[in-house]
Amino acid sequence: MASPGFHLAMYNFGLHVAAYDSPRVQGFLKREPLNFAAAEKASGFVGRSGYDGEPGPESWGVQVFPRFLEGSGFDCGPSSLSVWADIESLMAFTYAGVHAEALKNARNWNTRNDWPPLVLWWIQTGDRPVWEQATKRLEWLHDHGLGPTAFNFKQAYDPDGALVEIDRARVKTLIEANAPGQGDLLEQLKGIPV
């Protein structure tokens, strides 16, 4: 469902079950670089924000967090902000390979929450979302539900605001195309405990 002139922005946010330096979340932390590498190799990946003070891409604005962080006892939470060519490309990355393995084990590292784990929205090609915009989209989705302003894989919209069906056959084709680029990363996962 490529839309000329538009790219898909994605933001996710959660909370860990323990502090970053706790052994309980080391499985997540050790997988994170592999997930970033898998995204960069994936069809349809456009770019991602880095994090202030960390090696890698520059941060897209000052990193802030949604209001759901308040009262958690943490001053930050695992989150990412990226841009994709279209929803099928993001879905193929999310539900296959290295990232799918992380999703399978996420309950070991992350709390269950009453807010949406991620939000999607369209941006003009060449634009770059910033962290503050992303957190507002996630809060919007929580407060108002699915719509053209903020949506997810369950109910997607095109840039004009019309409901769309995700092309599942294309997702499958993209998963197959991405697989060869993830072989070495999947091998590395074998040595990382959950």
HELIX and SHEET records of a PDB file:
HELIX    1   1 PRO A   23  VAL A   25  5                                   3    
HELIX    2   2 GLN A   26  LYS A   41  1                                  16    
HELIX    3   3 ARG A   67  LEU A   69  5                                   3    
HELIX    4   4 ILE A   87  THR A   94  1                                   8    
HELIX    5   5 GLY A   97  ASN A  105  1                                   9    
HELIX    6   6 ALA A  106  ASN A  108  5                                   3    
HELIX    7   7 TRP A  131  HIS A  144  1                                  14    
HELIX    8   8 ARG A  168  LEU A  189  1                                  22    
SHEET    1   A 4 PHE A  45  ARG A  48  0                                        
SHEET    2   A 4 SER A  79  TRP A  84 -1                                        
SHEET    3   A 4 PHE A   6  PHE A  13 -1                                        
SHEET    4   A 4 LEU A 118  GLN A 124 -1                                        
SHEET    1   B 2 ALA A 156  TYR A 157  0                                        
SHEET    2   B 2 LEU A 163  VAL A 164 -1                                        
END                                                                             
